[in-house]
Amino acid sequence: MPFIRSYTATPRIILNDSNCSSTDKLILGIINSLSYNKEYCYASNSYFAKELSLGTKTISNSLSRLKKQKYIIIKYVDGKRRIYLNPEIVSKANANVVEKNFQEPMEENYYHDRRINNRKNNRNNIGPIITKDSDGVELWDGVKCEAIPLSPEEEKEMQELMKDYM
């Protein structure tokens, strides 16, 4: 069963929950991704185990913790397990906010985060490292970013390193 999306969005509410393990958080993210279209997912423990390279017992324990913490609701319909995100804890609105954030261009997020981090770490009055000149060309610490061709020795070394992958 392939992912409906190409990424897993873990709801923010669980990220800071110290009662949940990293595995719990990853599983909730997968459930969130798989249940996007139908409001539930029907993935088996062996599916989660395969995706995360874990044992089915670990998955079972994790699902039990998520159920106990009320992040998920498990129901059986026609003998098949359905795993729902608990709408009281993990709302669709929260999931949509996270999805919208993923759709913003990475560069915008990068520069936005750098501005915040620069403000937080402004103790040494360090300016941004990556800037742009008047023509829009990126500068690294005030120097234009340019590619420098490899020397014959460097090219030979690179070919030697890459031969196993070609």
Sequence and secondary structure as in RCSB ss.txt:
>XXXX:A:sequence
MPFIRSYTATPRIILNDSNCSSTDKLILGIINSLSYNKEYCYASNSYFAKELSLGTKTISNSLSRLKKQKYIIIK
YVDGKRRIYLNPEIVSKANANVVEKNFQEPMEENYYHDRRINNRKNNRNNIGPIITKDSDGVELWDGVKCEAIPL
SPEEEKEMQELMKDYM
>XXXX:A:secstr
   SSSS    HHHHT TTS HHHHHHHHHHHHHTTTTSEE   HHHHHHHHT  HHHHHHHHHHHHHTTSEEEE
EETTEEEEEE TTTS HHHHHHHHHHHHS HHHHHHHHHHHHHHHTGGG    SEEE TTS EEETTEE      
 HHHHHHHHHHHGGG 
